[in-house]
């Protein structure tokens, strides 16, 4: 991997930032749909990719023909697919052992890992409103974590698995951001998914999970929402932003998960949780202002 990653470009498309925000609103539906499915957690991750692949292959075909990946890019995409498979396997198993909000918070710790990577490794120091946005988003995430996280032996296994998933997802995003400099988003997402799907199926079979569902609805919605639309929008937008902006935007997902936990599972949002959610939303506004100016 190169020692640098793309930063926000001057000719950024107008839809790039809305796509980034919308992706982070849709992706938190994943934990809810995994719980509603009647297959094993890793099998659910396999179907998430497998059911979306026919659509992804059609969308990626023009881009791959127009700009075929180089040998180095093929290797990076294979690596991204394997890392993404490990991320999904760890996260989906962790979802079953902890709360929806916990799973999303720990699974998306990349929201904090990415800006730290940018500052420590890439020497990208946040300035002005971006520094304020990072501080505000971090404070909001900590407030939400303190309000929803319940430390106990029962959910420790799930929390640890989701935290490992967050580390793996950070690595996946960094690899994808590198190859997105030349390749279009559908090519990147499709090739990595082709690699991830069989790896997840083998893992599910090795764990002895139930693979064939009785009810396809949760899995179809999971594939369309999380993989095709959510991940597709994120992969499209990721090439236009620095690790700092990506990290702050990812912190929106725990806020959405907290709201879903409240609406679907009766996990009440306390005033402190609402303050944390508002802080993350304000950070998204602040991080957008410099590029508008």
URKA-V646727 format. One record per pair of residues at least 24 apart in sequence whose ideal C-beta (glycine too) atoms are under 7 Angstrom apart, sorted by sequence separation. I is the first residue (numbers start at 1). GAP is how many residues later the second one is. If there is no record, write none. Layout:
i/gap
I/GAP
I/GAP
This chain:
i/gap
255/25
112/26
252/28
112/29
251/29
111/30
252/32
248/35
249/35
248/36
105/39
248/39
105/40
189/42
245/42
45/43
189/43
45/44
102/46
189/46
42/47
45/47
101/47
102/47
185/47
188/47
44/48
99/49
42/50
185/50
41/51
42/51
185/51
41/52
102/53
106/53
113/53
41/54
109/54
113/54
41/55
103/55
107/55
99/56
102/56
106/56
110/56
114/56
98/57
102/57
106/57
109/57
113/57
117/57
34/58
97/58
107/58
108/58
180/58
181/58
103/59
107/59
110/59
114/59
176/59
180/59
35/60
97/60
98/60
102/60
106/60
110/60
34/61
97/61
98/61
177/61
96/62
107/62
176/62
177/62
110/63
31/64
94/64
98/64
173/65
94/67
32/68
93/68
94/68
31/69
90/71
91/71
94/71
31/72
31/73
173/73
90/74
91/74
90/75
28/76
87/78
90/78
87/81
86/82
87/82
83/85
87/85
83/88
84/88
83/89
80/92
83/92
80/95
79/96
80/96
76/99
76/102
77/102
76/103
73/106
84/108
73/110
134/110
141/110
144/110
148/110
77/111
81/111
85/111
89/111
137/111
140/111
144/111
80/112
81/112
84/112
88/112
81/113
82/113
141/113
69/114
77/114
81/114
85/114
89/114
130/114
134/114
137/114
144/114
67/115
77/115
81/115
85/115
133/115
67/116
5/117
67/117
78/117
82/117
4/118
124/118
126/118
124/119
148/119
63/120
124/120
63/121
122/121
63/123
64/123
147/123
63/124
118/124
118/125
147/125
148/125
60/126
117/126
118/126
147/126
59/127
60/127
115/128
114/129
115/129
143/129
144/129
147/129
56/130
60/130
114/132
115/132
143/132
144/132
56/133
57/133
114/133
143/133
144/133
56/134
112/135
141/135
111/136
140/136
143/136
56/137
111/139
140/139
141/139
53/140
110/140
111/140
139/140
140/140
52/141
53/141
108/142
137/142
136/143
137/143
140/143
49/144
53/144
108/145
108/146
136/146
137/146
49/147
50/147
136/147
49/148
104/149
105/149
104/150
133/150
136/150
46/151
49/151
101/153
104/153
133/153
46/154
132/154
133/154
45/155
46/155
101/156
100/157
101/157
129/157
130/157
42/158
46/158
100/160
101/160
129/160
130/160
42/161
43/161
100/161
129/161
42/162
99/162
128/162
40/164
42/165
100/165
43/166
101/166
40/167
42/167
43/167
43/168
51/168
99/168
5/169
40/169
51/169
39/170
40/170
6/171
39/171
52/171
5/172
39/172
47/172
51/172
52/172
56/172
5/173
55/173
1/174
39/174
48/174
6/175
38/175
44/175
48/175
52/175
2/176
37/176
38/176
47/176
52/176
1/177
38/177
44/178
48/178
49/178
48/179
37/181
36/182
37/182
33/185
33/188
34/188
33/189
30/192
29/196
30/196
29/197
26/199
27/199
26/203
27/203
26/204
23/207
23/210
22/211
23/211
19/214
20/214
23/214
19/217
20/217
19/218
16/221
20/221
16/224
24/225
28/225
24/226
27/226
31/226
25/227
12/228
21/228
24/228
28/228
32/228
20/229
24/229
28/229
9/231
21/231
25/231
8/232
28/232
32/232
6/233
8/233
8/234
7/235
8/237
5/238
21/263
17/271
12/279
8/283
